Amino acid sequence: MIIKVHKTQEGRVVLSICDKEILGKKFEEGNLQLDLSSSFYAGEESGENKIRLELRDANIVNIVGEKSVNFCVKLGIVDVKTVGKIKGIPHVQVVLN
């Protein structure tokens, strides 16, 4: 999985988590678009332990891809009922604190 940490001017932490296989791609369905080609998702490849650590400080998490979403569901931070799909690609945004 690829993660990138963003910090807002207010000091909040936004974490993006994306499956490596779909990074750099764009998916469109009707008027919906999932653009993974921007620098927002272009981070570093990380294992589950590193992601768990980063999630501790995150206020908002954007999660895209089957592996990434399933991992966050197993951690209990994502309710499967809130997961959307664009062109079959699962994605969800979670506000943690």
Buried (B, 14 or more C-beta within 10 A) or exposed (E): BBBBEBEEEEEEBBBBBBBEEBBBEEBEEEEEEBEBEEEBBBBEEBEEEEBEEBBEEBBBBBBBBEBBBBBBBEEEBBEEEEBEBBEEBBBBBBEEE
